[in-house]
Amino acid sequence: MKVAIPAKRDRLMARGALFAVLVGGFALGAVAYAQAKPAREPLTRKRLSVPTEIQGYPCAADYAWFFGDGKLQQCAVWRDILFGEISIPAQSWINLNHDGSPWFVFLARDTPIHGYICKGGGPLGPREGAMTALYPGGQLNTCWLAADSVVDGIPCVHASMWADAFGGGSGTYFHENGGLKSCKLSRDAVVGDRAFRRGDRIQLDRAGRPVSASPQQVVSEVH
């Protein structure tokens, strides 16, 4: 029987860890992309030889994608900008709807948005990481939290590649008014008059009242 020597074992472990990171990045991107419901329109890719301002956006010297009528669909930005109602760092990849409204962004790195840290970056660059989605009006729609965070008094769990691949997702979602819409709980909590357990996904209305949760995980009513 062959026994792996430590050096070989360490190499195998390192490769396994890298594979997990890569899968994690792809999982977060794939889940968010599916939830964003992208429009299926033909796009044209063009190489920008120099930084170019397009439709008011400072696109970096890189590839950019355009709709059939020439309108910008996506590009990397070469400086920090305001995208919709959120501030994003340079080298982030912005994606627009055909009407020019914000759709989503691949953040260049973990970024504070409205007091919470949303995941960004990726092992192969920002476009292989998590997607931060916006409403057409520019308000934050989806954030993949970089750490467990209390959002509107609710303990929300950080985004996890395992949760997104096997546990039903770990995205945190907001209403257009900025209030929490849905998240998976990082610990047991009482919301309104109901008790929930860690791991439950809770849904809130625009006023912050719980309207549903994972049915099999609701613990009890609090009296």
C-alpha positions in Angstrom: 0.0 0.0 0.0 1.3 3.4 -1.0 1.3 6.1 1.7 1.4 9.8 0.6 4.4 11.6 2.0 3.8 14.9 3.8 4.9 17.1 0.9 2.6 15.3 -1.6 -0.2 15.3 1.0 0.3 19.1 1.4 0.1 19.6 -2.3 -3.1 17.6 -2.6 -4.6 19.6 0.3 -3.6 22.9 -1.3 -5.1 21.8 -4.6 -8.3 20.8 -2.8 -8.5 24.1 -1.1 -8.0 26.0 -4.3 -10.7 23.9 -6.0 -13.1 24.7 -3.1 -12.4 28.5 -3.5 -12.9 28.3 -7.2 -16.2 26.4 -6.8 -17.3 28.8 -4.2 -16.7 31.8 -6.4 -18.5 30.1 -9.3 -21.4 29.1 -7.0 -22.0 32.6 -5.7 -21.8 34.0 -9.2 -24.1 31.3 -10.7 -26.7 31.6 -8.0 -26.9 35.3 -8.2 -26.9 35.3 -12.0 -29.8 33.0 -12.1 -31.7 35.0 -9.5 -31.0 38.2 -11.5 -32.9 36.7 -14.5 -30.6 38.2 -17.2 -32.2 39.3 -20.5 -31.2 37.0 -23.3 -30.1 39.6 -25.9 -27.2 39.2 -28.3 -24.2 41.2 -27.2 -21.1 42.4 -29.0 -17.7 42.5 -27.3 -15.2 45.2 -28.0 -11.8 45.9 -26.7 -11.2 49.4 -25.4 -7.6 50.4 -26.0 -7.8 53.4 -23.6 -10.1 54.3 -20.7 -13.3 55.6 -22.3 -16.4 57.3 -20.9 -19.5 55.6 -22.2 -23.0 56.7 -21.2 -21.4 58.6 -18.3 -19.5 55.5 -17.0 -15.6 55.5 -16.9 -15.0 52.2 -18.6 -11.4 50.9 -18.2 -9.1 49.9 -21.0 -10.4 46.3 -21.2 -13.2 44.4 -22.9 -16.7 46.0 -22.9 -20.0 44.5 -24.0 -22.7 46.2 -26.0 -26.3 45.6 -26.9 -27.2 45.3 -30.6 -28.1 49.0 -30.9 -24.7 50.0 -29.5 -25.8 50.7 -25.9 -23.4 49.7 -23.1 -24.2 46.5 -21.3 -21.1 45.9 -19.2 -17.6 47.1 -18.5 -15.0 47.5 -15.8 -14.7 51.0 -14.3 -11.3 52.5 -13.9 -12.2 54.6 -10.8 -14.5 54.6 -7.8 -18.0 55.6 -8.9 -21.6 55.9 -7.7 -23.5 53.1 -9.4 -27.2 53.6 -8.8 -27.4 54.5 -5.1 -24.3 52.5 -4.1 -20.6 53.5 -4.1 -18.4 50.9 -5.8 -14.6 50.7 -6.1 -12.4 50.9 -9.2 -12.1 47.7 -11.3 -15.6 46.6 -10.4 -17.7 45.3 -13.4 -21.0 47.1 -13.9 -23.9 45.5 -15.8 -26.7 47.6 -17.2 -30.3 46.8 -18.4 -31.0 47.7 -22.0 -32.7 51.0 -20.9 -29.4 52.0 -19.1 -30.6 51.4 -15.6 -28.3 49.5 -13.1 -28.7 45.7 -13.1 -25.8 44.3 -11.0 -22.2 44.7 -10.3 -19.2 42.4 -9.6 -17.4 44.3 -6.9 -13.7 44.4 -7.1 -13.3 43.6 -3.4 -15.4 43.3 -0.3 -17.2 46.7 -0.1 -19.2 48.5 2.6 -22.7 49.3 1.3 -25.3 50.9 3.6 -23.3 49.8 6.6 -22.9 46.1 5.6 -19.9 44.5 3.9 -20.9 42.9 0.6 -18.6 40.2 -0.9 -16.5 41.1 -3.9 -13.5 39.9 -5.9 -12.8 36.3 -6.8 -9.8 33.9 -7.3 -9.9 34.7 -11.1 -11.0 38.3 -10.8 -14.1 40.2 -9.8 -16.3 38.6 -12.6 -15.9 35.2 -11.0 -17.1 36.4 -7.6 -20.4 37.3 -6.0 -22.9 39.6 -7.8 -24.4 42.6 -6.0 -27.8 43.2 -7.6 -29.7 46.5 -7.8 -33.3 47.5 -8.6 -33.7 49.5 -11.9 -34.1 52.6 -9.7 -30.6 52.0 -8.3 -31.5 50.7 -4.9 -29.7 47.8 -3.4 -31.5 44.5 -4.1 -29.0 41.7 -3.2 -25.9 41.6 -1.0 -23.8 38.5 -0.3 -22.6 39.4 3.2 -18.9 39.0 3.9 -19.6 38.4 7.6 -22.6 37.6 9.8 -24.4 40.9 10.3 -27.4 42.3 12.1 -29.7 43.8 9.4 -32.7 45.8 10.7 -32.4 43.9 13.9 -32.3 40.5 12.2 -29.1 38.3 12.6 -28.3 37.4 8.9 -25.7 34.9 8.0 -22.6 35.6 5.8 -22.6 34.2 2.2 -21.2 30.7 2.0 -20.2 28.7 -1.1 -21.5 25.5 0.6 -24.9 27.1 1.5 -25.3 28.3 -2.0 -24.3 25.0 -3.5 -26.1 22.7 -1.1 -28.1 24.7 1.5 -30.6 26.7 -0.4 -28.6 29.9 -0.7 -27.3 32.5 1.6 -28.0 35.8 -0.1 -29.4 38.8 1.7 -32.2 40.7 -0.1 -33.7 44.1 0.4 -36.9 45.9 -0.5 -36.7 49.0 -2.7 -37.3 51.1 0.5 -34.0 49.8 1.9 -35.6 47.5 4.5 -34.6 43.9 4.8 -36.6 41.5 2.6 -35.1 38.1 3.2 -32.0 36.5 4.7 -30.9 33.2 6.3 -30.5 33.5 10.1 -27.1 33.2 11.6 -28.6 32.3 15.0 -31.9 31.7 16.8 -34.1 34.8 16.8 -37.5 36.1 17.7 -39.0 38.3 15.1 -42.4 39.8 15.7 -44.2 37.2 17.8 -42.5 34.2 16.1 -39.4 32.2 17.1 -37.0 31.0 14.4 -33.9 28.9 14.5 -30.5 29.4 13.0 -30.5 28.5 9.4 -34.1 29.5 8.7 -34.7 31.8 5.8 -37.0 34.5 6.9 -39.2 36.7 4.6 -40.2 40.2 5.7 -42.8 42.6 4.3 -41.9 46.3 3.5 -42.8 47.2 7.1 -40.4 44.6 8.5 -43.0 42.1 9.6 -42.3 38.4 9.0 -44.5 36.9 6.3 -43.0 33.5 5.9 -40.0 31.3 6.6 -38.7 27.9 5.6 -41.9 25.9 6.6 -40.0 22.9 8.1 -37.8 25.2 10.2 -40.3 27.4 11.9 -40.0 26.5 15.6 -43.1 27.8 17.3 -45.3 30.8 17.9 -44.3 33.0 20.9 -47.2 33.8 23.3 
